[in-house]
């Protein structure tokens, strides 16, 4: 148990039978009354963000989480199989628990977040930026760069990304896994 004034960004708490990560917190001292904590919480499972207020000194149930690196091996029916790079232990993770699953390729190393007390997988998270090869895109027309026009491109893993007109088939590009947007050409 921790006191409400001890929460920080990244703290994981259990509330109403669900796990939440603190993404933002603020001490509020109104003109009258007690100081309160205004906290934004992100649901680990659904990703929904809620805002709650806690009185100073209120007890919260904290959850110890561990972040370990696992390598993606292959897809087995609906689950994705990952391997611990130190122990070579393999674990299945459901598609819904993988952040940025559309940009996952074999061999990628991801962070898997565990509830340390029960050793259950909370979720897996790809790096913020990944490099992928463009498998197919329509050729851009010369001189057609007056605006920031985008065209669809199919990546090596089947994902579709909107890229600038100058990107051609076979090029490696960087993609933001949070929203699937094009960042830049890979060097």
Phi, psi and omega in degrees: 000140176233158176280151183298329180285351180267358181288147178223168177301132180096348177294138179253128179233155176254126182214132180056034178078005180240159177260137180227144170258138176282123179252343178198141178218155183208129173280127181240123179246095179290166180301319177238150175096186184274157174290140178235163175251124173259120189232133171263129184239141177248124178294127183297320185279306186269338182084001179292143180253129177235161177241133179229157176242136178233143173285149177298133180092354178292138182274133177237146179273111180271152180240128178277123180246149177237142179248119180234150180268130178232151179256134178284129180257300184196170177259133180236105186055247182264349183261155175251133184262127180239152181237133173290128186283347179263316185258350182064017176287139181250137179227144174270142176229132180291151182303322183294339183266006182251118179279122181083028186301334181296337184253017181279130176235155178303135178094348179295143176259127182237160173270126176251126183258124183248148165281112189295332183285323183249357181057033176262147180283125175274308176192167176239146186226125175287160172300158181298322180240134175231155176254129178226157178263138177284117180280321179203139170204152178294144177293144178277151179270139180296134179086000183265050184235021182291332180240171177276058181286145180237154177227156179284143177225135177267128183272173182300334181262005177099350179290150178251131181229143175272123185236161176296162185296335184280354179281133180244167176300138178095349180280151175262132180230159175261139182232141174277117184285344181289320182233000177074025182264152176289136177253301183193171170289145176279142182268000000 
